[in-house]
Structures are given as C-alpha cells and as structure tokens.
C-alpha cells in the first residue's frame, strides 16, 4: 500500500567515489543543452543498452574469483561453459587412451577399434559418467590408472556442476517493478520527489526497507569535476509489510541536495537517482535485494502519477499494476 509519514531530516554528507576528473569537461551553464542521448549510468535498465565500460589497471584474479564469475554468468553462458568443459575433459582422456594403444604393447581399451578415435572418446564419456556398459574395458595397469583418474575427475566435475547449478537456481531474487519515471511536484503541499514500486510476486515482503541516493557531478575549486553520492532522506524508509504498492517520497527542502534544481540543472550535472530496496521474502524466507535508477530525463517536473488503487462500491480494492508507469495528462 502507499505509505507516507514524516521522519527527521538531516543535512546529507556526500560520499566521494572514484573518478577521473581530467577526462570530464566542466559543464558550461551559458551553452544550450545538447540533445538528450543515451548516457552511462550506474544501474542499467533491464532490456536497455548498457554503456561499455573500460577498466584499466585492475588486477584480474581469474582462478580465485572463478566461483563468483560463474555465479554472475547468464544461464546460456553457464550451460556453454559446462558443455565445453565436459567435451574438453573427455577429449583429453580419449587422446590419452588412443595414444596408449599405440605406444604401450598390451595396454589399451579392449573391443575399441584400433585407429577409430570415436570409440575411445565414447569410452571416456562412459568412464567419466560411471555408466559402465561393459562393451569396452581397460587392459593393462596404465590404462586402469587412467580410468581411475578419469573417474575421480568425473566425481569432482559433476559435484561442482550440481552444487553450482543448485546454488544459482535457489538464489533468492526480487520481483519488484519500479515506475519507469519519477516525478517532482507539490501535490502534498510541499515539493517532493516521488517514485513508486509494486510487488509483482503478489506475496508479502516483510520489513521492507528503502534507501534513496543522488549521484551528481560537483565542480571543485580547481575547476575539475568530482562525482559524488548524496543521501536523499525519505519521508518513510521502512514499512512492516509490502504486498501491493509503495510510493517513495523525498521532501525537497533547504536541506535536500535537490533543492533549487531544475530539469536543465539536473541534466548538466549528470544526476542519477538511485533507489535500493531490501526485505524478507515471506515465501522464500530469504532476504532479497533490488535496485533501480533514474537519469535526469526520466524525472518529470510538475507531473503526477495516475492512481493505481481504486475501491469499488462493494469495498473491493482494485490494484492496476498496468498503470505503474502512467502519468496524468
């Protein structure tokens, strides 16, 4: 449900983040605004193009971070990695079995046709998966040692694959939809920044908590630009239960970082409003997190949202999720 109540406001202290000031030109207030274009943002919109970010000088730890990289990989990429690893393991052992039959007399795979690589490859597949049809079997001590090593490799590969898939599949996710636009208006008697969100899962998020921040370019005394975080205090930052919708409101008073800002000034300062939501999903019994952001061109001044909550004559409450993004004309 929509929630609004006042909490104490305090002057926000900005947090400095990493930036390269020499690469960013100082905005010229006397020049006309350039036409709106796709600009880099901290949080990409789902289904929208993501700006290419080039990071230089960062040390890469592929071996130490392989678990995190696999967890962050998309499902198609993860399946491709598993298939490629599976084929690589079987091909490696098949080459070893194939070569063994030529190099060591009395060693090899019985009933495997000499010179037919596919026989050795499919024997490797059967060994890795511990199928054991019995049609082909190792002959000699070296061949049995290779079979033993491949069996251990198979146990390890399938254990890691199963654990990773289960962990990735069971990781809790939020099903929260944010309005594609935010508005700034005086509908509540004072100027507020307002955005709203709905719980698409239809269950309850317990102890839902929200945080709102602004990122903008500040001109330093030496003329360079520093990009900083600013806290945007919410009139209500926490609700005991979020089941339908929630409107987040920030009072724009003298203590607000947005005080006196206009659509033009927000654009010139490259402002991005970031919202973060967390809470306990009652169905999953796990803490969920999600976030969203608004660039200056997605913040509409002196506009209002269409209502999404309607009570019928029989006291039935209708929630129009399809109007979450709509503004009044």
Buried (B, 14 or more C-beta within 10 A) or exposed (E): EBBBEEEEBEEBEBEEEEBEBEEBEEBEEEEEEEEEEEEEBBEEBEEEEEEEEEEEEEEEEEEEEEEEEBEEBEEEEBEEBBEEEBEEBBBEBBBBBBEBBEEEEEBBBEEBEEEEBEBBBBBBBBBBBEEEEEEBBBBBEBBEEBBEEBBEBBEEBBEBBEEBBEEBEEEEEBBBBBBEBBBBBEBEEEBBBBBBBBBEBEBBBBEBBBBBBBBBBEEEEEEBBBBBBBBBBBBBBBBEBBBBBBBBBBBBEEEBBBEEBEBEBBBBBBBBBBBBBBBBBBEBEEBBEBBBBBBBEBBBEEBBBEEBEEEEEEEEEEBBEEBBEBEEE
